[in-house]
Amino acid sequence: MTQDQPGVSRRNFLATSAAAAAFAAAVGSRAHAQAVGELRIGLVGCGGRGNGSVTDALAAAEQVGMNAKVVALGDLFPERTQGAYDKFRELGDKQELTPERCFTGFDAYRNVIDSDANYILLATPPGFRPQHFEYAVHAGKHVFFEKPCAVDPVGVRRVLTSAEQATAQGLAVVAGTLYRHSGCYRETVQRIHDGAIGEITAGQIYYNTGPLWSRPRQAEWSDAEYQLRNWYYMTWLSGDFNVEQHVHNLDVMHWVMGGPPVKCMALGGRQVRTAPEFGHIYDHIMTDYEYANGVHIMSSCRQQANTTPNNSNHYIGTNGRSDPSRAIWGANEWAYDNPQPFEGYVLEHANALRSLLAGEPINEAHQQAESTMIGIMARMSAYTGKEVTWDFVMNESELDLWPEEWRGTEPNFGDMAEAEVAMPGRTPLI
């Protein structure tokens, strides 16, 4: 594999109200969007977040008054598909699942997308996201995809191309960067944009947490199966934790600042997660992002046990400061006081459905792609020890992390070399 090592590189409805008719008419007027009257959900990636997205989509459909059913499931591993099938079969008339509508293997995504599902939930490891999103758009399906949407610049650019095609086809695309759909964030960020803290002069964003799961290798697993089952720790599948997890806060930065940085400089490494089951990703990355107006935003990202957690965003302006999740301090002091619990997981789906009902389908793929790239450029900087510019990653970088063993052939459970841990000053910037 090359450098930080690969590159292939979360909708329709039967409502009993006038809204359903409006939805069908609106979608039917678009070029290739499917005009049907029932939300038929197809899930690609039957892990915890994938199964959760089905539950969220069903709750969203109920919230906006639409009938919805789960109709197809797919995952690389049979026990995952079977587990989701067993779970969702208990939904009664909210599902139409049969063994024939459940798929396993590397082509499971095609089978789900080619089914009569019209709302495709993409929740596999993100290394597969560009390929799966492209296929769903070509099939004219509305899409929810989990974050992040890619793991390398080549994959991000592929997503951006598909995003343009989705817009042309009138397809709704909603991403798993759920803070953009949460009331507390939406109201606070709007106040920031309206000038409540004045001109932003600096910021700090943190994703400092404890460790996640890992899956030590089993004797019966091939090289490829081990990496796929332990995907979080393989950069070609997860993008590293700075991309896979921290993308939520990077997306808030992108939102608050109104665009991407012009460049970044990062440092990082792995001090705690050094055992073989932790693959080759880092466990800490610190990044200085610089914007065109000279503003610097500091990003701290760490996953280490027995350390002080901090998952927050802070912006300092000429008239005050803000935590965009809840409050503003200074000349225009204000605090969000809605007692409702965090609702982003359901609202991201509900907002997509409402956009279709209004005949104006939302498409979050572009903003999600840029937020993903903001994380990727920091990882590339940390891995190589080099300053990385936005222009470089968007227009010049040829970094493509798809496994060499799969180039020119179908993915398979065969031999697969595991990437080395990146070394700043030695790992090239590609």
C-alpha positions in Angstrom: 0.0 0.0 0.0 1.0 3.6 -0.4 1.8 6.1 2.4 -0.7 6.2 5.4 -2.0 3.2 3.4 -6.0 2.5 0.1 -8.9 4.0 -2.5 -12.1 2.8 -3.9 -11.7 4.3 -4.2 -28.0 7.3 6.5 -36.0 7.7 1.7 -39.9 7.3 0.0 -43.2 7.0 1.6 -46.9 6.0 2.0 -48.6 8.6 4.1 -52.2 8.9 4.7 -52.3 12.7 4.4 -52.1 15.3 1.7 -48.4 15.6 2.6 -47.7 12.2 1.0 -49.3 13.3 -2.2 -47.2 16.5 -2.2 -44.1 14.4 -1.6 -44.8 12.0 -4.5 -45.5 14.9 -6.9 -42.4 16.7 -5.8 -40.1 13.7 -6.2 -41.8 12.7 -9.4 -40.9 16.0 -10.9 -37.2 15.5 -10.5 -35.0 13.8 -13.1 -34.3 10.4 -11.7 -35.5 10.4 -8.1 -37.9 7.6 -7.4 -41.5 8.8 -6.9 -43.1 6.3 -4.6 -45.3 6.7 -1.5 -43.6 4.6 1.2 -40.3 4.8 2.9 -38.6 1.5 2.2 -35.4 1.2 4.1 -32.4 -0.8 2.9 -29.4 -1.1 5.3 -25.8 -1.7 4.2 -23.6 -2.4 7.2 -25.4 -4.2 10.0 -23.3 -3.2 12.9 -24.3 -1.1 15.9 -24.5 2.2 14.2 -26.2 0.7 11.1 -28.9 -1.0 13.2 -29.3 2.3 15.2 -29.8 4.2 12.0 -32.7 2.0 11.0 -34.4 2.6 14.4 -33.7 6.4 14.0 -35.1 6.4 10.4 -38.3 4.6 11.5 -38.7 7.1 14.4 -38.2 10.0 12.0 -40.8 8.7 9.6 -43.3 8.4 12.4 -42.4 11.9 13.5 -43.2 13.4 10.1 -46.3 11.2 9.5 -45.0 8.7 7.0 -45.3 5.0 6.7 -42.0 3.2 6.7 -40.7 -0.4 6.5 -37.3 -2.1 6.6 -37.1 -4.2 3.4 -33.5 -5.2 2.8 -30.3 -5.9 4.8 -26.7 -6.5 3.8 -23.4 -6.9 5.5 -20.0 -8.5 4.7 -20.4 -11.0 7.5 -23.3 -13.4 7.7 -23.7 -13.2 11.5 -24.1 -9.5 11.3 -26.9 -9.8 8.7 -28.5 -12.6 10.7 -28.4 -10.5 13.9 -30.1 -7.5 12.2 -32.7 -9.8 10.6 -33.6 -11.4 14.0 -33.8 -7.9 15.5 -35.9 -6.2 12.9 -38.2 -9.2 12.2 -39.8 -8.2 15.6 -41.0 -4.9 14.1 -44.2 -6.5 12.7 -45.8 -4.5 10.0 -42.7 -2.1 10.0 -40.7 -4.7 8.1 -41.0 -6.9 5.0 -37.8 -8.9 5.6 -37.4 -12.4 4.4 -34.2 -14.5 4.1 -34.2 -13.6 0.4 -34.0 -9.9 1.2 -30.9 -10.4 3.4 -27.5 -10.4 1.8 -23.9 -11.3 2.7 -20.6 -10.8 1.1 -18.6 -8.1 -0.7 -21.5 -7.5 -3.2 -24.2 -7.3 -0.5 -24.3 -3.5 -1.0 -25.3 -4.0 -4.6 -28.1 -6.4 -3.7 -29.5 -4.0 -1.1 -29.4 -1.0 -3.4 -30.8 -3.0 -6.3 -33.7 -4.1 -4.2 -37.0 -2.2 -4.0 -35.6 -0.1 -1.1 -35.7 3.6 -1.9 -33.9 5.0 1.2 -30.4 3.4 1.6 -28.5 3.6 4.9 -24.8 3.3 4.3 -23.0 2.3 7.6 -20.1 0.1 6.6 -16.5 1.1 7.5 -15.9 4.4 5.7 -13.2 3.0 3.4 -16.1 1.6 1.3 -18.3 4.7 1.5 -17.3 6.4 -1.8 -18.0 3.2 -3.8 -21.3 2.5 -2.1 -22.5 6.1 -2.3 -21.7 6.2 -6.0 -23.6 3.0 -6.7 -26.7 4.2 -4.7 -26.7 7.5 -6.6 -26.4 5.8 -9.9 -29.4 3.7 -8.9 -31.5 6.8 -8.1 -31.8 6.1 -4.4 -32.1 8.6 -1.5 -29.2 8.1 0.9 -28.1 8.4 4.5 -24.5 7.8 5.0 -22.6 7.6 8.2 -19.6 9.8 8.9 -16.9 10.0 7.6 -17.6 9.7 3.9 -14.0 8.7 2.9 -10.5 8.0 4.1 -8.3 9.7 1.5 -8.4 12.6 -0.9 -9.2 10.3 -3.9 -12.2 9.0 -2.0 -13.4 12.5 -1.0 -13.2 13.7 -4.6 -15.2 10.6 -5.7 -17.9 11.5 -3.1 -18.0 15.1 -4.4 -18.6 13.9 -8.0 -21.5 11.6 -6.8 -22.8 14.5 -4.7 -23.2 16.6 -7.9 -25.0 13.8 -9.6 -27.3 13.4 -6.6 -28.3 17.0 -6.9 -28.9 16.7 -10.6 -31.2 13.7 -9.9 -33.1 15.4 -7.1 -31.9 12.9 -4.5 -31.9 13.5 -0.8 -28.5 12.9 0.9 -28.1 13.2 4.6 -24.9 12.6 6.5 -24.2 11.3 10.0 -22.6 14.6 11.2 -25.7 15.0 13.4 -24.7 18.2 15.3 -26.0 20.2 12.4 -29.5 18.8 13.1 -29.6 19.4 16.9 -31.5 22.3 18.2 -28.8 23.4 20.7 -26.1 23.6 18.0 -28.3 25.1 15.3 -29.5 28.0 17.5 -26.1 28.7 19.0 -24.3 28.6 15.6 -26.9 30.9 14.1 -26.2 33.4 16.8 -22.5 33.2 16.1 -23.2 33.8 12.5 -25.4 36.7 13.3 -22.5 38.3 15.2 -23.2 37.5 18.8 -19.4 37.1 19.6 -18.2 39.5 17.0 -15.4 38.5 14.6 -13.9 35.1 15.5 -10.3 35.4 16.4 -9.4 31.9 17.7 -10.8 28.6 18.6 -10.1 25.2 20.2 -11.8 21.9 19.5 -11.3 18.7 21.5 -12.1 15.1 21.1 -10.1 13.6 24.0 -11.7 10.3 25.1 -10.9 6.8 26.4 -10.3 3.7 24.2 -12.8 1.9 22.0 -13.2 -1.8 21.1 -10.6 -3.9 19.4 -10.7 -7.4 18.0 -7.5 -9.5 18.4 -6.7 -11.7 15.4 -8.2 -15.3 15.4 -6.3 -18.2 14.0 -9.0 -18.9 11.4 -9.1 -15.4 10.0 -7.2 -14.6 6.8 -5.2 -11.3 6.6 -8.1 -9.5 4.9 -10.8 -10.8 7.3 -8.7 -9.8 10.3 -8.3 -6.2 9.0 -12.0 -6.0 8.0 -13.2 -7.3 11.4 -10.7 -5.0 13.3 -11.4 -2.1 10.8 -11.2 0.8 13.2 -7.4 0.3 13.6 -6.7 0.2 9.8 -6.3 3.6 8.2 -7.6 2.3 4.8 -10.9 1.4 6.5 -11.4 4.0 9.2 -9.2 6.9 8.1 -7.6 6.9 11.6 -9.6 8.1 14.7 -8.9 11.7 13.9 -11.1 11.2 10.8 -13.5 8.5 12.0 -14.5 10.0 15.4 -13.2 13.6 15.5 -15.1 14.5 12.3 -18.1 15.5 14.4 -16.2 18.4 16.0 -14.3 19.2 12.8 -17.7 19.5 11.1 -18.7 22.0 13.7 -15.6 24.0 13.0 -16.3 23.9 9.3 -19.9 25.1 10.0 -18.9 27.9 12.5 -16.1 29.2 10.3 -18.1 29.0 7.1 -15.6 26.9 5.2 -12.4 25.0 5.3 -9.0 26.1 6.5 -6.3 26.9 4.0 -3.7 24.8 5.6 -2.7 22.8 8.7 0.3 21.5 10.7 -0.2 18.5 12.9 1.8 16.2 15.1 0.8 12.9 16.7 1.8 9.3 17.4 0.9 6.2 19.4 2.2 5.8 22.9 -0.6 3.6 24.5 -2.2 1.7 21.6 0.9 -0.2 20.5 -0.2 -3.9 20.6 -0.9 -5.7 17.3 -4.7 -5.5 17.7 -4.4 -1.7 17.4 -3.2 -1.9 13.9 -1.3 1.1 12.7 -3.4 4.2 13.6 -2.3 6.8 16.1 -3.7 7.4 19.6 -3.2 11.2 19.7 -3.1 14.0 17.1 -2.7 17.8 17.7 -3.4 20.1 14.8 -3.1 23.8 14.1 -5.6 24.8 11.4 -5.1 28.2 9.8 -7.8 30.1 7.9 -7.5 32.6 5.1 -8.1 35.5 7.5 -5.2 34.4 9.7 -7.4 32.9 12.4 -5.9 29.7 14.0 -8.0 26.9 15.4 -6.3 24.4 17.7 -7.6 20.8 17.5 -6.8 18.2 20.1 -7.7 14.5 19.5 -6.7 11.7 21.8 -7.9 8.2 22.7 -6.1 6.9 25.8 -7.3 5.1 28.9 -7.2 6.8 32.4 -7.0 10.3 30.9 -9.2 13.4 31.4 -11.9 13.5 28.8 -12.9 16.6 26.8 -15.4 16.5 23.9 -16.1 20.2 23.2 -15.8 23.2 20.9 -14.8 26.8 21.9 -14.7 30.0 19.8 -13.4 33.3 20.9 -14.5 36.5 19.2 -14.0 40.3 19.5 -17.3 40.6 21.6 -17.4 37.3 23.5 -16.9 33.6 23.3 -19.1 30.5 22.7 -19.5 26.8 23.2 -21.6 26.2 20.1 -23.4 23.3 21.7 -25.0 25.5 24.4 -24.0 29.1 25.2 -22.6 32.5 24.5 -20.7 34.6 27.0 -19.8 38.3 26.7 -21.7 41.3 25.3 -24.6 39.1 24.1 -24.8 36.5 26.9 -27.2 33.7 26.1 -27.8 30.0 27.0 -29.8 27.3 25.3 -32.5 26.2 27.8 -34.5 23.6 25.9 -34.8 20.7 28.3 -35.2 18.1 25.6 -32.5 15.5 25.3 -30.1 15.4 22.4 -32.2 14.6 19.3 -29.7 14.7 16.4 -29.8 11.0 15.6 -33.5 11.1 14.7 -33.7 14.7 13.4 -31.1 14.1 10.7 -33.5 11.6 9.1 -36.6 13.7 9.8 -35.1 16.8 8.2 -34.3 14.8 5.1 -37.9 13.5 4.9 -39.3 17.0 5.4 -37.1 18.3 2.6 -38.6 15.7 0.3 -42.1 16.6 1.3 -41.3 20.2 0.5 -40.0 19.2 -2.9 -36.5 20.6 -2.0 -34.4 17.6 -1.1 -31.3 18.4 1.0 -27.9 17.2 0.0 -25.3 17.2 2.8 -22.7 15.2 0.8 -20.6 18.2 -0.1 -20.3 19.6 3.4 -19.7 16.1 4.8 -17.0 15.6 2.2 -15.2 18.8 3.1 -15.4 18.0 6.8 -14.0 14.6 6.2 -11.1 16.2 4.2 -10.4 18.5 7.0 -9.7 15.5 9.2 -7.7 13.7 6.4 -5.4 16.7 5.9 -4.5 16.7 9.6 -3.8 13.0 9.5 -1.6 13.4 6.5 0.3 16.2 8.2 0.7 14.2 11.4 1.8 11.1 9.5 4.4 12.9 7.4 5.5 15.8 9.5 4.6 18.1 6.6 2.4 21.2 6.4 -0.6 20.3 4.2 -2.7 22.8 2.3 -6.4 22.6 1.3 -5.5 23.2 -2.3 -3.1 20.2 -2.2 -5.6 17.7 -0.8 -8.5 18.9 -3.0 -6.6 19.2 -6.3 -3.2 17.5 -6.2 -3.0 14.7 -3.7 -3.0 11.2 -5.3 -3.3 9.4 -2.0 -5.4 6.4 -2.5 -5.5 3.8 0.4 -7.4 1.0 -1.4 -5.4 -2.2 -0.8 -2.9 -3.1 -3.6 -4.1 -6.7 -3.3 -7.6 -5.7 -4.5 -6.6 -3.5 -7.4 -7.8 -4.9 -10.7 -9.8 -7.7 -9.0 -12.8 -8.1 -6.8 -12.3 -7.7 -3.0 -11.7 -11.1 -1.3 -10.7 -12.7 1.9 -7.2 -13.4 0.9 -3.7 -12.3 1.7 -3.3 -8.7 2.6 -0.2 -6.9 3.9 -0.8 -4.6 6.9 0.5 -1.1 6.6 3.4 0.1 8.7 2.9 2.7 11.4 3.5 6.1 9.7 6.7 7.8 10.8 7.0 11.7 10.4 9.9 12.6 8.3 9.9 9.2 6.6 6.4 8.7 5.4 6.0 10.6 2.1 3.3 13.2 1.5 1.4 11.8 -1.5 
